[in-house]
């Protein structure tokens, strides 16, 4: 077999098209992955809508990739054919800029993203730099692994690097694609976990995911409720709403932090005195390196953290993408090539 299926976008705002392509060969320092599953992420809209500067079309989206290495380029060490592998948002770095020289590859000034900088995982095969590849534990299926490479890694890395300690009060704002994983990670890391979302109907799910407390932001004041619980050491903001984020600020305790991972479009309004008075702070967190992804996968495997997924075959990528953008998916949409 010399050809493969791929789902590409031919132009900004163009449709997702299923096409036949030649199976690519890995160049020096790269591996070829036979894709088994690829999550559909909200960030795939950058490619679909053409809002990321400099995208070359046609482009195959997808940066939540899980599969098996089936070919190695020259000078690849540490990986072998037949090894399970995954790729997330971090898809390569230059190794020369100041962030790279400090080991902060995710903030490389020439950072590469699968599905944006080069063809991603909406296909039977994809090529990725070996440095962007994570090893996958046997206990995780490909479908389980895909969303953990972006939504999982983002929330896991943010929480473990936040400075919060086991036993402290940590709130997760939003129980969606990011938040339903954030609640699980927070609970399993030993935090007193609070889930904040809209509607009383989400309370049972929040507790099922591991939250000790649930705050309905439609009928309760999140800041007041957090203060009643002693004040939050951390609020992990996964909901992409600056208004919802601002509503939690008054619930931060001394040295409390609002940690933003949900990409809200509007400005966040913050009373300066609120920050000064309690040494409170606001910060952001972006995904992680391939080694961080391996840590997230290992932790998920050990503790039972799993994404809740809706599965579509590759040839129904357009329907899966529409399901994701509708906001009705519970909670991640994953493409699988298994039927091929």
N, C-alpha and C positions, 0 to 999 in steps of 0.2 A: 504494500500500500504506500503510495507516494503523496496522497492528498488527505486533507482533513476538513472537518467542518469548522467554521468560525462564524461568529456573529459580530458584524462590524457596523460602524457608523461611517458613512461616506462623506458627510458634510455636517457642519453645525446645525443642530435641530433636525437632522435627517433621521429616518427610521432605522431601527435595528434590523439588519438584513442578514439572513443565513446564507453563507456562500461557501464554495469549495476553494481551498487554497493549497498550495504546496506545503508539505510538512517542513518547517524550518530546521536548519542545522545550527547547533550551538557554536559560536565563535570562541576564541581564547578567553578563558576565565568564566565561561557561562555554562549553564546546564540546560538540557531540554527536559521539561516536565510533561508527562502524559497526564492531562488534567482529569481528575475524577469528579471534582466538585468545585464550584466557584460561587461565593456569595454575591448578591446584588446589593450594593451599598448606595446610600444617598449621594455619596461623593462621585458615583459614576455619572451623575448629571453633568459634571464638569466636561466629560467627553461627549455625552449625548447632546448637550446644549451648546457646546463650544465656548464655554465661559472661562476655561483655563487658557492663558495666553500661550501661543506657539504650538498648539497641537497640530501634528501632521495627519491628514486624512487620506485614505480611510484608516480608521483605528479600531482595534478590538478592545472593548472595555474589560474591567475586572481586576481587582486587587485583593480578593479574598480567596486565594487559590490553594487547593490541596490536591495532591496526586502522587505520582511515582516518577523518580528520575529514570529516564530511559536512554539518555545519551549525555556524554561529557565532552566539553570543549577542551582544547589544550590548556595545560597548566592549572587544571582544577584538582585541588587536593582536599581531602576530608569528606568527600562524597563518593558514592559508587552507584553504578547502574542497579536498579531494583530497589533503591532506598526510598522510603516514604519521605515526602518533602512538601513544604508549603511556603507561600510568598504572600506578604501583606503590603501595607501602604509604603513601607520603606523598600524601594526597589533598586537601590544602588546609590553610590556616592562617589565623589571625585577623589577623596583621600588626600587632597592638597590644601583645601581651604582651612581657615582657623578652626571652625567647629570640628571638621574631620580630624585635624591634628590633635584635638582634645578628646577624640573618641566619640564625639556627639554627632554621629552620622546622620541621624534623622533631620538635623538642622543644617545639613550640607547646603552650601549656596548653589550647588548644581544638583540638588537632590532629584532622583528619578523615581517616578511612580508608575507601577505597572498599569496598563490601560490608559495612561495619559502620555508618558514619555515614550513608551513602546507598547507593543501589543500585549494585552493581558489575558485573563483566564476564561473569557467567553469563547472557548475553543477546545478542540480535542488535545491540542499541544500548545505549549508556550515556551519561550526562551527567557531565562532570567540570569542575572549575574550571580555567581556562586555565593558572594558575600551577602546577598539578600535572602538566601534560602534558610529556612528553619527545619530542623528535624522534627518528626511527628511521633508521639508516643503510640504504642500499639493499641492502647485502650480507647483511642479516639478514632471514630470513623472519619472518612473524608468530609462527609456532610457536616458532622459536628465540628470539624477542624476549621473549615472555611471562614465562618463568621468570627471565630475566635482570633483570626489573624488581623482583624481590624477593630470591630466593636469590642471583642474580648480583650485584646491587647491594650486598647486605649484606656479602658476602665481599670484593668488590672495594674498597669504601669502607673497610672495616675494615683491610685490608692496606695500602692506600696511605696511610692516616692513622696507621699504627701506630708510625712512627718507625724501623722496620727499614729497612736499606739493602741494595741489591743486593750479593750475595756473602755476606750473613749467613745463619745457619742459622734457618730458619723451619719449624715443624712445623704440620701441619694435623691436628687430632684429629677423626676420623670421615670416612668417604668415602660420605656419603649425599647427600641432596638439596642441602645446602649444601656439604658437604665436597668432592664431586667437582668442583665449580666452584672452591672455594677452592684446591685443589691446582693446577688449571690456571692460575689467576691468579698464585699464588705463583711457579710455575716461570717464567711469562712476564714477571714483574716482575724476574727475575734473582736471586731468592733461592735458596740451597741448600735445596731443598725436601724435607721429610720427611713422609711420610704415616703416620698411626697409626690402626689399626683392629683389629677382632677377626677373627682367622682368617688362616691362610696363603693361603687362596684369593683374597684381595684384593690380593696382592702384584703380580700381573701387571697388574691394572687400575691400581693406583697408579702404576706405572712408565709405563704407556700414557698416563696423564693428565699426566705430567711429573715425578713425584717421583724424586729421585735415590736416596732411601733409603726402606725400608718397615719399620715396627715392628709386629709382631703382638702386641697387648697381651694375648692369651690365653696366650702362651708366653714372652713377654719382659717385662722391667720397663721401661716407657717412659722413666722418669726416668734409669735407669742407661744405657740405650741413647743417650739424648740427651747425657748427660755424656760418653760415649765418643766422640761426634761433636764434642765441644768445647763443648757447652752451647747451648741455643736462645736466640736473641735474642727470639724470639716463638713462642708456641704459640697458634694460632687454634683455639679450641674450638668446633667446630660440632656435635659429638655432644651431645644433651641429657641428659648424665649427669654430675652433680656428682662422683660417685666417680671416673669416668674422667678428669675434669678435674684433680682433686686428685692423681691418680697421675702427672701430668706435671710438677708443680710443682718437684720436686727436679731436674728436667732443665733448668731455666732457668739460663742463664749470668748473668754479672754484668750488671745492669740489664735482665735478661730480664723479659718481660711475658707474662702469661696474658690473652689477649683473648677475651672470651666473646661469642659470637653465638648459641649454641645455648641455647634456653630450657629449662633444667632446672628441675624442680619442687622438688627437695629442696635443702637447704642445702649450701653448699660449705664443707668443713672445711679450715682453713688454719693450719699452725703459724706463729705470728708470727715466731719466730726465723729461719725460712726466708726470710721477706720482708726482715727487717732485715739479715741477714748478706750478702746479695748485691745489695742495693738492688732487689730484685725487686718486681713490682707486679701487680695484677689490675685489669682494666678491662673495660668492656662497650662495645658499638657497635650502633647501631640504624640500619639501612637508610641513607637519604640523601634529599636534595632531588631535584627533577626535573632540575636541571642536573647533579647527581652521576650520575643515571641515564643522562643523555646521554653523560657521560664513560665510564661502564661499558659502554654499548652500542658506543661508538666504539672503545674498547680491545678489546672482544671481537671486533668486526668486523675490526680490524687484525691481531690476533694469533691468531685462530682459536679462541678460547675458545667452546665450545658446551655447552649443557646436553644431557644424555641424557634423552630424553622418551618417554613412552608417550602415545599420542594417542587421544582419545575424541571422538565427535561430541557436540554440545550436548545432544541428546535422551538421551544416556547419561551425563549428569552424575552421577546417583546411583551408577552403577557405577564411574565414574572416582573419585568421592570415596571409595567403599569401598576401591578399590585403593590410594589414597593412604594411608588410615588403616591398612591391613593391614601397611604397612611393607615390602611386597614389590616395590613399583614401582622400576624402574631408569631414572632416579632421580626424575624429575618427571613429573606427570600433567598433560596439557594438553588443554583442550576446544577444539574448532574448529567454526566455523559454516560451513565451506566447502561442506558437502554440501547446505545449504539453498538 
